[in-house]
Amino acid sequence: MCKKSNSLIGKIEKPEETNITKKPRIFHMEKEKLDFLLTRRSIRKFQDKEVSLDLLKKAVDIARYAPSAHNNQPWEFIIVTNREKLEALSEMYIWAKPLKAAKACIAIVTDPKLSPRTHLIDGANATMYVWLALHAMGLGGVWINALENKEMKKALKIPDDKNLLAILAIGWPAERPKPRPRKSL
């Protein structure tokens, strides 16, 4: 209930600065986190420097925390570091060329039996978590749409009842792409 007070009518006082009007101390931390998200780029050129298996496993470990419908987690990850396999995959699809110079890749596989309606969305969430984890560790990557690529699926020995959603080509960045234009809100 709000009461009208005649004593306050006509008096407008400047509000005191409160935590709401002051920039909170954590503002800089929040800005850093938002900048982190805004600085992720698709990296297609990589340095000739190996990526440790420990870093790749750490990225996959982080991806396990991606959200999924009913927490079904309908994903699997395949880490590839074999040079011949990376080069072979790079030749199987016109947009897979970054795999040729990549030091590794992670394939994201989804299981429609675990999440019939949402496995692709859940897998996309897991893919983004891998990608952001790589970015957080200073690594670069590019998402290669491998959905419905039977040749890549066969090369990675993925069973017919599962989907190859994406492959992330991974390495230490040898480029710093500028931000691409975005549609206005």
Buried (B, 14 or more C-beta within 10 A) or exposed (E): EEEEEEEEEEEEEEEEEEEEEEEEEEEEEEEEEEEEEEEBBBBBBBBEEEBEEEBBEBBBEBBEEBEBBEEBBBBBBBBBBEEEBBEBBBEBBEBBBBBBBBBBBBBBBBBBEBBEEBBBBBBBBBBBBBBBBBBEBEBBBBBBEBBEBEEBBEBBEBEEEBBBBBBBBBBBBBEEEEEEEEEEE
